[in-house]
């Protein structure tokens, strides 16, 4: 049970990070504020660092990880593109990022509770990812 919950939790973190990195990548070229852009790039790098940690653990369990739900990924991308077509502002980008982070935090907490038998290392990574998303939300509020 521990190994199964561990793998499932790591997979969800993997998919969540991929969604987060995709979201930042889609908007970063439209960001006007140098500080905001720099912060988003820093967060993207931190997400990618966590992704590497997760991949090492998944490799240990001989698991390839998980890609985000293709329907959710497509919907997210379409929403981002439509909103930026209408209004290419830091305010729009901040709103998109904040909404994405809030959904990510909610999902990650759900999975943390659902896979309670996961090992402590995986739970710690999940909590670090949740904190990263919460910090991104807080820092992004100033651009709303």
C-alpha positions as CSV (number, residue, x, y, z in Angstrom):
1,X,0.0,0.0,0.0
2,X,2.8,2.4,0.9
3,X,4.5,1.9,-2.5
4,X,1.3,2.1,-4.4
5,X,0.2,5.4,-2.7
6,X,3.7,6.8,-3.1
7,X,3.7,6.2,-6.8
8,X,0.2,7.6,-7.3
9,X,1.1,10.7,-5.3
10,X,4.3,11.3,-7.3
11,X,2.4,10.8,-10.5
12,X,-0.1,13.5,-9.5
13,X,2.7,15.9,-8.6
14,X,4.4,15.1,-11.9
15,X,1.2,16.0,-13.9
16,X,0.6,19.1,-11.8
17,X,4.2,20.4,-12.4
18,X,3.8,19.8,-16.1
19,X,0.6,21.8,-16.1
20,X,2.3,24.6,-14.1
21,X,5.3,24.8,-16.4
22,X,3.1,24.8,-19.5
23,X,1.0,27.6,-18.0
24,X,4.0,29.8,-17.3
25,X,5.6,29.0,-20.6
26,X,2.4,30.1,-22.4
27,X,2.2,33.5,-20.7
28,X,5.8,34.5,-20.1
29,X,6.4,36.2,-23.5
30,X,3.3,38.4,-22.8
31,X,4.4,39.7,-19.4
32,X,5.2,43.4,-19.4
33,X,6.6,43.9,-16.0
34,X,10.3,42.8,-15.8
35,X,9.9,41.9,-12.1
36,X,6.8,39.8,-12.8
37,X,8.5,38.0,-15.7
38,X,11.7,37.4,-13.6
39,X,9.6,35.9,-10.8
40,X,7.6,33.7,-13.2
41,X,10.9,32.4,-14.7
42,X,12.2,31.7,-11.2
43,X,9.1,29.8,-10.3
44,X,9.3,27.8,-13.5
45,X,12.8,26.8,-12.7
46,X,11.8,25.8,-9.2
47,X,9.0,23.7,-10.6
48,X,11.5,22.0,-13.0
49,X,13.8,21.3,-10.1
50,X,11.0,19.6,-8.2
51,X,10.2,17.7,-11.4
52,X,13.7,16.3,-11.5
53,X,13.4,15.1,-7.9
54,X,10.1,13.5,-8.6
55,X,11.5,11.8,-11.7
56,X,14.4,10.3,-9.7
57,X,11.9,8.8,-7.3
58,X,9.6,7.6,-10.1
59,X,12.7,6.0,-11.8
60,X,13.4,4.2,-8.5
61,X,9.9,2.6,-8.7
62,X,10.3,2.0,-12.5
63,X,7.4,4.4,-13.3
64,X,7.3,6.9,-16.1
65,X,5.1,9.4,-14.3
66,X,1.9,11.0,-15.6
67,X,1.0,13.6,-18.1
68,X,-1.8,16.0,-17.5
69,X,-5.3,15.1,-18.6
70,X,-5.2,16.1,-22.3
71,X,-8.7,17.6,-22.2
72,X,-7.8,19.7,-19.2
73,X,-4.5,20.7,-20.8
74,X,-6.2,21.7,-24.1
75,X,-8.9,23.6,-22.2
76,X,-6.4,25.5,-20.2
77,X,-4.4,26.4,-23.2
78,X,-7.4,27.5,-25.1
79,X,-8.6,29.6,-22.2
80,X,-5.2,31.2,-21.9
81,X,-5.0,32.0,-25.6
82,X,-8.5,33.4,-25.7
83,X,-8.0,35.7,-22.7
84,X,-4.7,36.9,-24.0
85,X,-6.1,37.6,-27.4
86,X,-8.7,39.9,-25.8
87,X,-6.4,41.5,-23.2
88,X,-2.6,41.0,-23.2
89,X,-2.0,42.6,-19.8
90,X,-0.2,41.6,-16.6
91,X,-3.5,41.7,-14.9
92,X,-4.9,39.0,-17.2
93,X,-1.8,36.9,-16.8
94,X,-1.9,37.3,-13.0
95,X,-5.5,36.2,-13.0
96,X,-4.7,33.1,-15.1
97,X,-1.8,32.2,-12.9
98,X,-3.7,32.7,-9.7
99,X,-6.6,30.6,-10.9
100,X,-4.2,27.8,-12.0
101,X,-2.3,27.8,-8.7
102,X,-5.6,27.7,-6.7
103,X,-6.7,24.7,-8.7
104,X,-3.3,23.1,-8.2
105,X,-3.3,23.6,-4.5
106,X,-6.8,22.2,-4.1
107,X,-5.9,19.1,-6.2
108,X,-2.6,18.5,-4.5
109,X,-4.2,18.7,-1.0
110,X,-6.9,16.3,-2.2
111,X,-4.2,13.8,-3.4
112,X,-2.2,14.3,-0.2
113,X,-5.2,13.2,1.8
114,X,-6.2,10.5,-0.6
115,X,-2.8,8.8,-0.7
116,X,-2.1,9.0,3.0
117,X,-0.1,5.8,3.0
118,X,2.5,7.4,0.7
119,X,6.1,7.7,2.1
120,X,7.2,10.8,3.9
121,X,9.6,11.8,1.1
122,X,6.8,12.0,-1.4
123,X,4.5,13.8,1.0
124,X,7.3,16.3,1.7
125,X,7.7,16.9,-2.1
126,X,4.0,17.4,-2.4
127,X,3.9,19.9,0.5
128,X,6.8,21.8,-1.1
129,X,4.9,22.0,-4.4
130,X,1.8,23.2,-2.6
131,X,3.9,25.9,-0.9
132,X,5.5,26.9,-4.2
133,X,2.0,27.3,-5.7
134,X,0.8,29.3,-2.7
135,X,3.8,31.6,-2.8
136,X,3.2,32.1,-6.5
137,X,-0.4,33.1,-5.8
138,X,0.6,35.6,-3.1
139,X,3.3,37.2,-5.2
140,X,1.1,37.4,-8.3
141,X,-1.7,39.2,-6.4
142,X,0.1,42.5,-6.8
143,X,-0.5,42.3,-10.6
144,X,-4.2,41.6,-10.4
